[in-house]
Amino acid sequence: MFNEYNPIDKKVFQIIDDKGKVINKAMMPAVSDEKLLKAYKDMLFARTADLQIVSYQRQGRIYTYPPNYGQEAISGAVGAIIGENDWLVPAFREMGAMLAKGVTLKELFLYFMGYEDGSKFQNAKKTLPISVPIASQLLHAAGIGYEIKYNKKDEVVFAFVGDGGTSEGDFHEAINFAGVWKVPVIFIIQNNQYGISTPTRMQTASESLAIKAVAYGVKGIKVDGNDYFAMYKAVEESVKACKNGEGPVLIEAVTYRKGAHTTSDDPTKYRTKEEEQQWESKDPLRRLKLYLEAKKLWSEKEEEKILPQYKEEVDRQFIEAENYGPYPKEDVFKFLYAEMPDDLKEQEKEYERFLQWKASKVK
Amino acid sequence: MKIMNMVNAINDALDIKLAEDKSVIVYGEDVGVEGGVFRVTEGLQQKYGAERVFDSPLAESGIVGTAIGMAVAGMRPVVEMQFCGFVYPAFNQIISHASRMRNRSRGQLETPMVIRMPYGGGINALEHHSESMEAIFGHIPGLKVVAPSTPHDAKGMLISAIESNDTILFMEPKRIYRAIKQEVADGKFTIPLGKANVLNQGKDVTIVSFGAMIREVQKAMVMAKEAGISVELIDLRSIYPIDRETIAKSVKKTGRIITVTEGPKSFGLGAEISQIAIEEAFLHLEAPPARVSGFDVIVPLPKGEHHYMQDPYKIFYEIEKIVKY
């Protein structure tokens, strides 16, 4: 597949069209109806949660949040394939993949409500916390890849970055290191067309983002990231190549951020209604749903039935997070070092003395 | 016991840890085949193979960033920044990730790794090869910063650093890499990080210093002795955590404190240590704490560097002033 879709040939890997019709039968991955339905439901759940979080944010119940809206097929495909022992190195727009690893919505809520406890991921092994400094996390993925190869483990790393992140030095360094070391890392660029307000064409003079793989001497492919089947197939083949010792893979997943960059951003300042409209027919859930409906695997009725359950579940976890309780002051101090240095202990004690003094003053 | 310089001692520490712990690996620019530009890692690739001791691509952020990934996955990487002046591309990885991973994940993830870095001036080097920027790193919560002043300390402290579950910035005073030789114990021993070492007991003035400056202070102490001044010398060993207790105890005894450091003066280590003296021993002070440090300038190129560097006379000049205050 990687030869056939060499980025140098300017091809975009696609399996279904905007109407959910298979246009590339030869490449259709073998996914059972059951798995497919689960994937759709997982994406629908992620979207439901995502849209609800934005409304919680508008109600002032959660802080700044970066929505995934419109990009669900990318995380959905990774989520369907990633194993318990595979690593997930997220940026910050990979809700579906994180949920698939076992991160709970409640944990994500806690994080965006302002608790580091939301990054504990108590049921998710081998999942790094959200990384805010753009592209810096890709190097961690390359390092983890080295560990996998060094200890001859049968695992891969999934590492995410946005289109803006491809301009960072760490993007270059990470793929370069991973390429030289030939380690099993799948780098996924979610090219959602904008880095906040800056369009992808202003990030690079390259023909595509996937074509950068050619210069690094690693496998690369440009995929319709709103096509669940294409994403699934690309990820599946990447895992095979990685586990076969063929080194890292760079996937450019072309998508569209239907929402804002974060809840603090206003996309009307830098893009048009017409443009948003054009992407509407490419919506990943819509396309997969059309496919499923045509195969009689899913119906509007079933969706109407399940959506309230999802909303209720999202609400339930959100309220649990809201009732999480106060932030213990010792948690401010105790996680910096394996053992707390004396001076830091003293700072904590002095803060305690101050709080007692303050309590005596404030009525 | 073997007579060793600091280069031999660091190499010995790496050798011991590579031999006993498979999760330890060593990499950086030119550390493999060549054994490092200062030959600190010489012979290790031949002994442990190119999978465990190797040359990385030339990219400091890449070196530190990948080490973070290895560390969270359970390894103990020891990476080299070729010179302190080259560490800045890696600064983001150090300050944004290595020092934060445990805190960010509430203790679920750790980054046990050592970033070795030759620092300091006095070797007639090109620009960017002479800085002593310990204060920048000491300011980062979650990071430990240490610097040995002898071959013995270098070996024991590096073994401690590799065994620590924290990220350790291990600053190596390259000026004395080969200048000091001493007997170093065979086999494994450790020196705890965070504890200073009182090298000389005295009663008139406390001098706190570290790394290559210790030797300069010792030369100044000979002049002081001739002048009848008794100096207590504290080798800090650890920039952070800083050993407040040892500093406080000494200042309470002598009533005077001078810090001797190579970095620029403002916001430097001297200010921090002076403040510790004030907080811990205010009523014992006989004179304002004094600083011998670099100027707030860029380290001059070799022909002008002597204006910048701390020599024994500069130190003795301050000793005389503080005693006469």
Contacts between the chains, C-beta under 8 A, distances in Angstrom:
chain1	res1	chain2	res2	distance
A	87	B	73	7.5
A	89	B	69	7.9
A	116	B	103	6.9
A	116	B	104	6.3
A	116	B	105	7.8
A	116	B	106	5.3
A	117	B	106	5.7
A	119	B	104	5.7
A	119	B	105	5.2
A	119	B	106	6.6
A	119	B	108	7.7
A	120	B	105	6.5
A	120	B	106	4.8
A	120	B	108	5.5
A	121	B	105	7.6
A	121	B	108	6.7
A	128	B	72	6.9
A	128	B	109	7.2
A	129	B	101	8.0
A	129	B	104	5.1
A	129	B	105	5.4
A	129	B	109	7.7
A	131	B	97	7.7
A	132	B	96	8.0
A	133	B	92	6.2
A	133	B	96	4.6
A	133	B	97	7.6
A	136	B	61	8.0
A	136	B	65	6.5
A	136	B	92	6.1
A	136	B	93	6.4
A	136	B	96	6.0
A	136	B	97	6.4
A	137	B	97	7.9
A	138	B	65	7.8
A	139	B	61	6.8
A	139	B	62	5.9
A	139	B	64	7.9
A	139	B	65	2.6
A	139	B	66	5.3
A	139	B	68	7.1
A	139	B	69	6.5
A	139	B	93	6.7
A	140	B	65	6.2
A	140	B	66	7.5
A	140	B	68	5.2
A	140	B	69	3.7
A	140	B	72	6.7
A	140	B	97	7.0
A	141	B	69	6.1
A	142	B	62	7.7
A	142	B	65	7.4
A	142	B	66	4.9
A	142	B	69	6.2
A	143	B	65	6.8
A	143	B	66	3.6
A	143	B	67	6.0
A	143	B	68	6.1
A	143	B	69	2.3
A	143	B	70	4.2
A	143	B	71	7.5
A	143	B	72	7.9
A	143	B	73	7.1
A	143	B	77	7.7
A	144	B	69	4.2
A	144	B	70	7.0
A	144	B	72	6.9
A	144	B	73	4.6
A	145	B	69	7.4
A	146	B	66	6.4
A	146	B	69	7.2
A	146	B	70	5.6
A	146	B	75	7.9
A	147	B	69	7.3
A	147	B	70	5.2
A	147	B	73	3.7
A	147	B	74	6.5
A	147	B	75	5.4
A	148	B	73	7.5
A	150	B	25	7.4
A	150	B	51	6.5
A	150	B	75	7.2
A	169	B	59	8.0
A	169	B	61	6.3
A	169	B	89	7.3
A	170	B	61	5.7
A	170	B	62	7.6
A	170	B	65	6.3
A	170	B	92	7.7
A	170	B	93	7.9
A	173	B	57	7.4
A	173	B	59	4.6
A	173	B	61	5.7
A	173	B	62	3.6
A	173	B	65	7.0
A	174	B	62	7.1
A	174	B	65	7.1
A	174	B	66	7.9
A	176	B	57	5.7
A	176	B	59	7.2
A	176	B	62	7.1
A	177	B	56	7.2
A	177	B	57	5.9
A	177	B	59	7.4
A	177	B	62	5.1
A	177	B	66	5.5
A	180	B	57	5.8
A	331	B	106	7.4
A	334	B	107	7.9
A	335	B	102	5.2
A	335	B	103	4.2
A	335	B	106	5.8
A	335	B	107	5.2
A	336	B	99	7.8
A	336	B	102	6.9
A	336	B	103	5.4
A	336	B	141	5.6
A	336	B	142	4.5
A	337	B	102	7.7
A	337	B	142	7.0
A	337	B	144	7.4
A	337	B	166	5.4
A	338	B	102	7.8
A	338	B	110	7.2
A	338	B	164	6.8
A	338	B	165	4.0
A	338	B	166	5.4
A	341	B	194	6.4
A	341	B	240	7.6
A	341	B	241	3.5
A	342	B	194	7.9
A	342	B	241	6.8
A	342	B	244	7.1
A	342	B	245	7.4
A	343	B	241	5.9
A	343	B	242	6.7
A	343	B	244	6.0
A	344	B	241	7.6
